[in-house]
Amino acid sequence: MSPVEYRGKKPKLERPSWIKVAVPGDDSLKRVGELMSKGGLHTVCQEAHCPNIYECWQRGTATFLILGEVCTRKCGFCAVSKGSPTPVDPDEPGELAEAAARLDLKHVVITSVDRDDLPDGGAGQFAKTLEALREKLPSATTEVLVPDFRPDPVLGLEIVLNANPTIFSHNVETVRRLYPAARPGSNYDHSVSLLASAAEKIGGDRVKSSLILGLGEQEDEVKETIQDLFNAGSRRINLGQYLAPSDRHIPVKRYWSPEEFNALGDFARGLGFIKVESAPLVRSSYHAAV
């Protein structure tokens, strides 16, 4: 693949032919988008420019972004806005549950921006949202994709797990070596430890993490990270290709081929992961339904 130029004169790799996004022929995207706008709700599908937004919404799965749309950290790969967050909205859990019920969702994923300004890291809002969902849409399975709950991860984890999500997920995102550059304010060992604590409490079959590839990692580092996640007790993993949201984000250093993703998926399954999604367009909530 030949490098091309883009704004800022930084080298940018040409996107390969296998990075293709299917567009639906129905009005599912418009219908969900209008409902989110009316309720003042956000989905990470929209905020993070997810390439699978059409497929997941057609399948009855959506990933809601709670606690506002402004993050307190500045990860160099993420499309979500950074800055000073808004106050916690007490009506958000009920409005989200109402929207999920109107859409008749089968699986609801709840995630959030990092909220380092809150004592519980936002865990209480996750718990309230799970409770509201059980009341409004008891047939749906649920998944929480949580931040690391600093400054008090023990408290945050306890609050969320007591609310009994079907799946607990926390993304390590990248390999240990790249954390300082890609995830300033986060810590690799802390993230792995959070997953280990969750697996100890609810069982690894309900614990999940994800990696994005293309930030400059090497194959042996990726395998080491997959092994770390398995050793921590996680038994679900997603691997996907990083796609820079804009010229202001970390540029893609490498496009991993579908064959390489297949091989990494086989490696994870060989270790004993029970659910593996590994392909260029896979994201953390891809095929999330249990």
C-alpha positions in Angstrom: 0.0 0.0 0.0 1.4 3.4 -1.0 1.5 6.3 1.4 -0.5 9.4 0.4 -0.5 12.9 1.7 -3.2 14.5 3.8 -3.7 17.8 5.7 -0.7 18.5 7.9 1.6 16.7 5.4 1.7 13.7 7.6 2.1 10.3 5.9 -1.2 8.4 5.6 -1.7 4.9 4.3 -4.1 4.3 1.5 -7.1 2.4 2.7 -7.1 -1.2 1.4 -9.9 -2.8 -0.6 -11.2 -5.0 2.3 -12.3 -2.0 4.3 -15.8 -1.7 3.0 -19.0 -0.7 4.9 -22.4 -2.1 3.9 -25.2 0.5 3.7 -28.8 -0.8 4.4 -31.6 -0.4 2.0 -34.2 0.4 4.6 -34.8 3.4 6.9 -33.4 1.8 10.1 -30.6 4.3 10.5 -32.9 7.3 10.1 -35.5 5.8 12.5 -33.0 5.2 15.3 -31.3 8.5 14.8 -34.5 10.4 15.0 -35.5 8.6 18.2 -32.1 9.4 19.8 -32.4 13.0 18.9 -35.9 13.4 20.4 -34.7 11.9 23.7 -31.5 13.8 23.8 -29.7 10.5 23.8 -26.4 9.5 22.2 -25.1 6.2 20.8 -21.4 5.4 20.6 -22.3 4.0 17.2 -22.7 7.6 16.0 -20.2 9.4 18.3 -17.3 7.0 17.5 -18.1 6.7 13.8 -18.6 2.9 14.0 -18.5 1.2 10.6 -21.0 -1.4 11.7 -23.8 1.0 12.7 -26.1 -0.1 9.9 -25.7 -3.9 10.6 -26.0 -3.7 14.3 -29.1 -1.5 14.3 -30.8 -3.8 11.8 -30.0 -6.7 14.1 -31.7 -5.1 17.1 -28.5 -4.1 18.9 -27.4 -0.6 19.9 -24.7 0.9 22.1 -25.9 3.8 24.1 -23.4 6.4 25.3 -24.4 7.7 28.8 -23.0 10.4 31.1 -22.8 12.9 28.3 -20.7 13.1 25.1 -17.6 14.8 26.5 -14.7 12.7 27.8 -12.3 13.8 30.5 -9.4 12.0 28.8 -7.6 12.5 25.5 -7.0 9.1 23.8 -5.4 9.8 20.5 -7.5 7.2 18.6 -11.0 8.2 19.8 -13.6 10.3 18.0 -15.5 11.2 21.2 -15.2 14.9 22.2 -12.8 15.9 25.0 -13.2 18.6 27.6 -15.2 19.5 30.6 -18.2 17.2 30.9 -21.8 18.2 31.7 -23.6 17.3 35.0 -25.1 13.9 35.3 -28.6 13.8 33.9 -31.0 12.0 36.4 -33.5 11.4 33.7 -31.1 9.7 31.4 -31.6 6.1 32.6 -35.4 6.2 32.1 -35.2 8.0 28.8 -32.7 5.4 27.5 -34.8 2.5 28.7 -37.8 4.1 27.0 -36.0 4.4 23.7 -34.7 0.8 23.9 -38.2 -0.4 24.5 -39.7 1.6 21.6 -37.0 0.1 19.3 -37.7 -3.4 20.8 -33.9 -4.0 21.1 -32.8 -7.6 21.8 -29.4 -6.6 23.3 -28.5 -3.3 24.8 -24.9 -2.2 25.3 -24.3 0.7 27.7 -21.0 2.6 27.6 -19.8 6.0 28.7 -17.1 8.5 28.3 -14.5 8.6 31.1 -15.8 10.7 34.0 -12.8 11.2 36.2 -14.7 14.1 37.8 -17.1 11.8 39.5 -16.3 9.9 42.8 -17.6 6.6 41.4 -16.4 7.2 37.9 -20.0 7.1 36.7 -20.7 3.6 38.0 -23.9 4.7 39.7 -25.4 5.9 36.4 -24.6 2.5 34.8 -26.4 0.7 37.6 -29.5 3.0 37.4 -29.6 2.5 33.6 -29.5 -1.3 34.0 -32.3 -1.1 36.6 -34.4 1.0 34.2 -33.8 -1.4 31.3 -35.0 -4.4 33.3 -38.2 -2.6 34.2 -39.0 -1.4 30.7 -37.4 -4.1 28.5 -37.1 -7.3 30.7 -36.6 -9.6 27.7 -33.4 -7.8 26.5 -29.9 -9.0 27.5 -27.5 -6.2 28.6 -23.8 -5.4 28.3 -21.8 -2.7 30.1 -18.7 -1.4 28.4 -17.2 0.5 31.3 -14.3 2.9 31.8 -11.6 2.1 34.4 -13.6 3.8 37.2 -10.7 5.8 38.6 -10.2 7.1 41.2 -12.0 4.2 43.0 -12.2 1.1 40.7 -13.1 -1.2 43.6 -16.2 0.9 44.3 -17.1 1.4 40.7 -16.8 -2.3 39.9 -18.9 -3.3 42.9 -21.7 -0.9 42.0 -21.9 -2.1 38.4 -21.7 -5.8 39.1 -24.3 -5.6 41.8 -26.7 -4.3 39.1 -26.1 -7.7 37.3 -25.3 -7.0 33.6 -25.4 -10.0 31.3 -21.9 -9.1 30.0 -19.2 -7.0 31.7 -16.8 -5.4 29.2 -13.7 -3.2 29.6 -11.4 -2.5 26.6 -7.7 -2.6 26.9 -7.7 -1.2 23.3 -3.9 -1.6 22.6 -0.7 -3.2 23.8 1.2 -2.3 26.9 4.0 -0.4 25.0 1.6 2.0 23.3 -0.4 3.0 26.3 1.5 6.2 27.2 1.0 7.6 23.7 -2.4 6.2 22.8 -4.1 6.2 26.2 -2.7 9.0 28.3 -4.3 8.9 31.8 -4.9 5.2 31.5 -2.8 2.2 32.7 -2.5 -1.2 31.0 -2.1 -3.2 34.2 -5.0 -1.3 35.9 -7.3 -2.3 33.0 -6.2 -5.9 33.0 -6.7 -6.0 36.8 -10.2 -4.6 36.5 -11.1 -7.5 34.1 -9.5 -10.0 36.5 -11.6 -8.7 39.4 -14.7 -8.9 37.3 -14.0 -12.4 36.2 -13.4 -13.5 39.8 -16.7 -12.1 40.9 -19.0 -13.2 38.0 -17.1 -15.7 36.0 -14.9 -15.2 32.9 -17.7 -16.4 30.5 -19.4 -13.0 31.1 -16.2 -10.9 30.8 -15.0 -9.3 27.6 -12.3 -7.0 26.2 -11.3 -5.6 22.9 -8.3 -4.5 20.9 -7.9 -2.2 17.9 -4.9 -2.9 15.7 -3.0 -0.5 13.5 -1.5 1.9 16.1 2.0 0.5 15.7 1.8 -2.8 17.6 3.7 -5.9 16.6 2.2 -9.4 16.3 4.0 -10.8 19.3 2.7 -7.9 21.4 -0.8 -8.5 20.3 -0.5 -12.2 21.2 1.0 -11.3 24.5 -2.0 -9.0 25.2 -4.5 -11.7 24.2 -2.7 -14.0 26.6 -2.8 -11.4 29.4 -6.5 -11.1 28.9 -7.0 -14.9 29.0 -4.8 -15.1 32.2 -7.0 -12.4 33.8 -10.0 -14.6 33.3 -11.7 -12.9 30.3 -13.3 -15.4 27.9 -14.7 -13.0 25.3 -12.5 -10.9 23.0 -13.0 -8.7 19.9 -10.2 -7.6 17.5 -10.6 -5.0 14.9 -8.7 -2.6 12.6 -8.1 1.0 13.8 -9.5 3.6 11.4 -8.4 7.2 12.2 -11.5 9.3 12.8 -9.8 12.5 11.4 -6.5 14.0 10.5 -6.1 15.2 14.1 -6.0 11.6 15.5 -3.2 9.1 15.5 -2.6 8.0 11.9 -3.0 4.4 10.9 0.4 2.8 11.1 -0.6 -0.5 9.4 -3.6 -2.2 8.0 -3.8 -5.8 9.2 -5.2 -8.2 6.5 -8.3 -10.3 7.0 -6.0 -13.4 7.0 -4.0 -11.9 9.9 -7.2 -11.3 11.8 -8.3 -14.8 11.2 -5.0 -16.1 12.5 -5.2 -14.0 15.6 -8.8 -15.2 16.1 -7.6 -18.8 15.9 -4.9 -18.0 18.4 -7.4 -16.7 20.9 -9.8 -19.6 20.4 -6.8 -21.9 20.9 -6.2 -20.4 24.3 -9.8 -21.1 25.3 -11.8 -17.9 24.6 -15.4 -18.9 24.1 -16.5 -16.0 21.9 -14.1 -14.4 19.5 -14.8 -11.7 16.8 -11.7 -10.9 14.8 -11.9 -9.0 11.5 -11.0 -5.6 10.1 -14.4 -4.0 10.8 -15.0 -5.6 14.1 -15.6 -3.2 17.0 -16.1 -3.9 20.7 -19.9 -4.2 20.4 -19.9 -6.1 17.1 -22.2 -9.2 17.2 -22.5 -8.4 20.9 -25.8 -10.2 21.4 -25.4 -13.2 23.7 
